[in-house]
Amino acid sequence: MRIAVSAMGLTNDEMISSMNRIAEAKADIIELRLDFLKEKPDLERLLSERTSIPKIVTYRSALEGGKNSNTTEDERLDVFQKAINLGADYVDIEFTSGLYKQIKKISTSLIVSYHDFNMTPDIDMLYGRIAKTNADIVKIATQAQTRTDSLKMLQLINNVYIQDGKPIIGICMGQDGIITREWGPVYGSYLTFASMDDKTASAPGQISIDKLRETWRNLKLI
């Protein structure tokens, strides 16, 4: 069961410090949240650090929770393509942006993602639409308004895992969505996201990597 933790910082130096803390916590994957940066991403440097840990290059759009509203789509596309050219393990591009259509993949795995911070829509239909793209991995993250939303997400993950075989990341955000972070990988989610601590969560309802592992140990899942 894979755990990804987001590295965040206002500068490249801060981002690398965050990466080092994540590596020390023995996360399986580091997500580089480039939209948090207040300076130009130094991709050569960021991708050359902690090379033993796979990295997801994420430059989230403002429409789906990104922190840099001044970035143009052309700038984001350039960053994604540069990351691919440098051999990034993964890039995460939003389905709504359409930028995934314009990249030229080499060996990098493409995550095509969808985020809804207000509700959980028809996720079965949404999965079907994203799965038809050139995505190697489908990611769906929605706000859980009730625990039922989380159960629907777990069911989707399990159905895709058993019937489709395409890698999927499914998460419900918010308090009612915590169950998807804990149980998603058990049902077949490619990974789950955790934070370093309660102060550094990158999405609503995200729990720390230590708490997540403690829960898994208590449930005898690891």
N, C-alpha and C positions, 0 to 999 in steps of 0.2 A: 504494500500500500504506500503510494508516493505522497509526500507532503512537499508542497511548494510554499516558499515564504517570499514576500515582496521586499526587495531592496529599494529604499527611498532616500532621497537627499536633495538638497537645494543645489549642491555642487557635485562634480564628479568625485571629488575627494570624499565628500560625505556619503555618496553612493557606495564607494569602495569600502568605507568603514562599515556601512550597513551590511555589505556582502560578507565581510569578514566575520561579523557577529552571527550571521545566518549560517555560515560554514561551520563555525564553532558549535552551533546548536545541532549540527548534523542533519540539516534539511536535505531532502533528496534533489530538489530543484530550486534555483534562485530565479525569481521573476524580477527583471530590471524595469521598474516603473519610470520610464524616461520622462513622462509628462510632469513629474514632480520637479525636474531640474529647472533652475533659473538661468542656466548657461547651456551652450551647445553640447549635446552628448558626445563624449569622447569614446566612440564605440570601440576603436582599436584597443584602448586601455581597459575599458570595462569588460570586454570579451576575453582579454588575455589574463584577467585575474581569476584565481580559483578555477582553473581549467578542468579540474577533476569533477566539478559539479555542473551538470547541464543547466543552461540558462534559457529563459523565455524573454525575448525582447518585446516589451509592451510599451506602446506610445499611445495611450488611450485618448480617444477623442473627447472633447468637452461634452458632447451630446450623450456620451455613455459613461460619465463620471470622471473624465480626465481633468487634470489640474491646470493645464496650460491652454487657455482659450485663445491665445494669440497665434498658435501654430496653424499654418495652412495645411490643406490636404496634400498639396505637392511636397511640402516639407516632410510631412509624415511618410509619404510614399518613398521619398529619397532615403530616409532613415531606415525604413524596412528593407529596401533593396540593398543598402549598404551592409546591414546586419547579415543578410543572406549571403552576400558576396564574401563577407568575412568568416562565414562558416558558423553562424549562430545555430544553436540546437533547435530552437523554436522561435517563430514570430507569431504574435497574437494580433489579428486584424479584425475589426468589427464587420459583421455581416452588413449592417446598414450603410457603411461607408462605401462599399463596393471596391475598395482598394485592392482586395485580394485578387481581383480579376487582372490587375495590371502588373503584378510582380512576376518575376522570372525565378522560379524555384530551382535550386541546385540540390543540395542534400538536406536543407533545413526543413523541418516539419512545420506545416502551416496550421495554426489554430484559427478557425473562423468562429468568432464569438458574438454573443448577443447579451446585452445587459438591460434589465428593466428594474429601476429602483422604486417603482410604484406598485407593481402588481405582478402576478404570475398569469400570463396569457395562455393561449392554447399551445402548450409546449410540444405536443405531439406533431401538430402542423408545422410549428417552427422548426423542429428538428428535421422534418422531411425537406423543408426548403433549404436549410443549411447543408444537409447531407448531399444535396445535388451539386454543390459547388466543388471547387478543387481542394476543399479542406482535407487535411490528413486527420485532424481532430476537431470535433464539434464541441464548442463550449456554450452552455446556456446558464446564465445567472439571473435570477429573478427575485423580486421581493415576496416573501411569504406573508400573506395576510392572515392565514390560519395554518394550523398544522396539516390540514388536508392538502394544501399546496405542496408542502414538503413530501407528503406521501406520494403525490402525483409525480414529483420529480424523481423520487427513488424508483417508482414503477417504470418511468421512462428509461432511466439508466439501466435497469435490469432487463427490460425488453430489448433495448439496443444491444446490450452486451450478449444476450443469449441468441437473439434472432438475426441481428444485422452484422455484428462483429466489428463495426466501425468504432474506433475509440471516441468516447464521449466524456466530457467533464460537465457534471450537473450540480448546481448549487442553488439553494434558496437562501437569500439574505434575510437579516433580521433575527430577532429572538426565536421566532417560530421556525426559522430555517436551520438552526444549529444542528438538528438531527441529520440534515443532509451532509454537513461537513464531517460529522462523526461516522455516519454509516454509508456515505456515498461510495467510498472505495470498496466496501464489503459487497455492495450490490453491483459493482463493476465500473465505477467511475475511474477514469484514467489517473486522476490525482485529486487531492483536495488542497485547499489553501488554508494556511494558518499564519498567525502573526508572531513576532518575537515576544511581545507582551501586550497587555491590554491597551497601552498607549499608542501602539504602532499599527493597529488594525487598518488595513487598506479598504475594507468594505464592512458594511453593517453586519453584526453578528459573528464576525471572525473571532476565533478563540486562539489562544497562544499555542505554540507548538508543544510546550511542556504539558499544558492541560489536555491537549488532544491525545498525546501519547499516554498520559495517565489514564484517560478514559478508555483507550484501547486496551491497556494492561488490565484495568479493572474488569473489562468485559471479556478478557482472555482472547482478544483478537490478535495480539502480538505477544 
